[in-house]
Amino acid sequence: MYPYDSLRDYAEDLEKQGKLIRINKMDQDKYEMSALVYKLNDRLDYKAPAFLAEKTKINDKVYDSPVIGNLLNSFGTVAQCFGVEKINDNQGEMYDAAVARIMSFQDKEMKWQSIEPVIVEKSAAPCKEVILNGEDADLGKFPWIKNNPADGSQYISAGSVILEDVDLGKNVGTYRMQVKGPRKVGVYFTNQSHGYKFMMQALERGEESVKVSVAVGIDPISWMMSSTRLADLGEDEFSISGGFRGKAVELVKSETNDLNVPAHAEFIIEGDISMETAEEGPYGEMLGYVGKKVWTFEIDIKTITHREKPWVYNLWPGIGGAYLTLPWEVGQFTKLKQIMPNLVKLHTPPATASVVIACIDKKLPGEGIEAGMMILGYRFIGFSKKMAIILDKDIDPTDLNRVIQAVGTRWQPDPASLVVKQSFHIPLEPSSKEMFLSSKIVIDATRQMESEGGPETYPYDNRTVLEERAEEAFDIVNKRWDEYFGK
Ligand SMILES: Cc1cc2nc3c(=O)[nH]c(=O)nc-3n(C[C@H](O)[C@H](O)[C@H](O)COP(=O)(O)O)c2cc1C
């Protein structure tokens, strides 16, 4: 039940609800798990369950530590993590409920409610059940996953990298980590990340290395915070998690440094990030394409602590699961809403991070294109988007059938489009020739007014007529829903 204190509490609840399947043994040397994640999402989409493989074969060795994946697979599961009580399968309803719940944790000044973490004794911290130092601290003892034959090697794909800086404050961020040896991993801070700024700050002070602890397998809200740019530079993600949880996150001091880490994590990996960089990758990235090799910092691992029989949480970027970053989307909405009072909804579909869909309460001509320019021009969101689809407020942006129907019926490519030849973009974009540059488009699929070149009168769509003139029809169906299915 909300708030979950650990990954295991959350998984237990999913299993009770039939939303997690257990699999006795999987062969990742044959990429069985990766194929399963694709097939689960192909066949079941947002109804795809999480899975837990009890044993996994990797590099001809069978590991006893479970691997868990496909965890945040629908708006219902996100809503459940944030404490929404009535969960159902209607993605639009669950999206609205999760967004409303997340927004309720923000005050009038747009500050996220926060509760400081509490520090617990080592004896009360499951992440310290086993402590491996020196040669014993060997990543080869655990089933880290190589997702794809094109990946450079196995990856710690779902680690929360914890840093502290005397000038900047605290940071927790999700950055991919390539396993390069028993005690060496690469850690990829893109130049837009807070982690990168922390590294640059230490470099400027002339430091030779930075202390780091990485938590793998933590409670779902802290995990979402780690993967989401809600906290400003230096703000503590664990305090914001506490606010969302309505209960402090329990932390414990690391073994080899002063960083406080989630006490209920599956693993804590402690070490030093050296200032030297080395080649890293390639990796199957979040847009669903194999990225280029990059230069990244590396961590020299000193100590690994873990629970008994620890669970490896693995992520397959680019397959389903943009649900993980829903709090980010809410943060983007609340920031944009300040300068766009007519903004009603903002959504990035799970299928791709490059497209954003916005619904506006349009009152004046030109507001559709204006909205698209504002969204794409705002670095905080526009940096990863090359297409903004602007819709009227009657469309549910999570219902892609409705979205495409609206585009197909309300959009006139000329004049209701705006193409920007080139603008700043994240370097992952597979279709762009130059790193950091992409062309962009606004598709204004709001009903066009006459002055915008639209028809003299706009026909009503059938559904709206039904909703307005046969008000009770949908209520009747909602009430009788279970009865139709003989329940
Ligand atoms: C699964 C996953 C993997 C990610 N990998 C990286 C990565 O390798 N490098 C990076 O800079 N950001 C990555 N991100 C995005 C960051 O986690 C996100 O921007 C987060 O806000 C970073 O924390 P920060 O804002 O404190 O830098 C990833 C996000 C997810 C959900």
The ligand as a Tripos MOL2 file, in Angstrom:
@<TRIPOS>MOLECULE
LIG
   31    33     1     0     0
SMALL
NO_CHARGES

@<TRIPOS>ATOM
      1 C1         15.8900    4.8300  -17.7330 C.3       1 LIG1
      2 C2         16.5120    6.1750  -17.8030 C.ar      1 LIG1
      3 C3         17.8400    6.2870  -18.1960 C.ar      1 LIG1
      4 C4         18.4390    7.5250  -18.2470 C.ar      1 LIG1
      5 N1         19.7380    7.6160  -18.6140 N.ar      1 LIG1
      6 C5         20.3520    8.8060  -18.6080 C.ar      1 LIG1
      7 C6         21.7350    8.8920  -18.8810 C.ar      1 LIG1
      8 O1         22.4140    7.9100  -19.1580 O.2       1 LIG1
      9 N2         22.3100   10.1170  -18.8250 N.ar      1 LIG1
     10 C7         21.5930   11.2490  -18.5190 C.ar      1 LIG1
     11 O2         22.1800   12.3270  -18.4470 O.2       1 LIG1
     12 N3         20.2660   11.1870  -18.2660 N.ar      1 LIG1
     13 C8         19.6390    9.9990  -18.2940 C.ar      1 LIG1
     14 N4         18.3060    9.9280  -18.0140 N.ar      1 LIG1
     15 C9         17.5500   11.1440  -17.7150 C.3       1 LIG1
     16 C10        17.8200   11.5730  -16.3010 C.3       1 LIG1
     17 O3         17.6140   10.5230  -15.3990 O.3       1 LIG1
     18 C11        16.9360   12.7370  -15.9060 C.3       1 LIG1
     19 O4         17.2140   13.8190  -16.7580 O.3       1 LIG1
     20 C12        17.1150   13.1310  -14.4800 C.3       1 LIG1
     21 O5         16.3760   14.2970  -14.2630 O.3       1 LIG1
     22 C13        18.5720   13.3650  -14.1670 C.3       1 LIG1
     23 O6         18.7260   13.9320  -12.9060 O.3       1 LIG1
     24 P1         19.2620   15.4140  -12.7960 P.3       1 LIG1
     25 O7         18.1640   16.2890  -13.3320 O.co2     1 LIG1
     26 O8         19.4720   15.5850  -11.3570 O.co2     1 LIG1
     27 O9         20.4910   15.4760  -13.6390 O.co2     1 LIG1
     28 C14        17.6950    8.6840  -17.9390 C.ar      1 LIG1
     29 C15        16.3660    8.5640  -17.5350 C.ar      1 LIG1
     30 C16        15.7750    7.3310  -17.4760 C.ar      1 LIG1
     31 C17        14.3570    7.2400  -17.0330 C.3       1 LIG1
@<TRIPOS>BOND
     1     1     2 1
     2     2     3 ar
     3     2    30 ar
     4     3     4 ar
     5     4     5 ar
     6     4    28 ar
     7     5     6 ar
     8     6     7 ar
     9     6    13 1
    10     7     8 2
    11     7     9 ar
    12     9    10 ar
    13    10    11 2
    14    10    12 ar
    15    12    13 ar
    16    13    14 ar
    17    14    15 1
    18    14    28 ar
    19    15    16 1
    20    16    17 1
    21    16    18 1
    22    18    19 1
    23    18    20 1
    24    20    21 1
    25    20    22 1
    26    22    23 1
    27    23    24 1
    28    24    25 2
    29    24    26 1
    30    24    27 1
    31    28    29 ar
    32    29    30 ar
    33    30    31 1
@<TRIPOS>SUBSTRUCTURE
     1 LIG1         1 GROUP 0 **** ****
